[in-house]
Amino acid sequence: MKIQRLTALLAVLLGLVVLAFVLLGTPQPGTAPPETGRTSAAQSSGTPRTPLAGVVNPSRLAEVNASDLPAEARRTLDLITKGGPYPYSRDNVPFGNFEKVLPQKSSGYYREFTVVTPGESDRGARRIVVGTGGEKYYTADHYASFKFIAESK
């Protein structure tokens, strides 16, 4: 009897742990906490490694030269290269690729960064998403479409 109760209790505890992981560890689409401050370089332990220039496009997406991006996007690229500090608390966080526009990779492979949009009172729609392989993508329409960022050597 005691073994059956212990087994049942362990099963319940395991279920609660799994539920907590799912609820707390999985980003929910369309939710973002309010901006609360800047991310320092010390907080950017998850920053993708800075790749060598000339990373090959691993997708079938159109390309855009980094030099042809808006000035705000080029500034964001510079911040990514430096490892921050980033202007928004939601910069350098995992990007879930829920829209499945980018190549499918394991969870945590991509990280996203805000590209300031002049005239917007919030973060706006523009982002740069970086893969741990060094590839970078630009979206001007909040993940509906992306272009691979071609960086010169």
Secondary structure, 3 states (H helix, E strand, C coil): CHHHHHHHHHHHHHHHHHHHHHHHHCCCCCCCCCCCCCECHHHCCCCCCCCCCCCCCCCCCCEEEHHHCCHHHHHHHHHHHHCCCECCCCCCEEECCCCCCCCCCCCCCEEEEECCCCCCCCCCCCEEEEECCCCEEEECCCCCCCEEEECCC
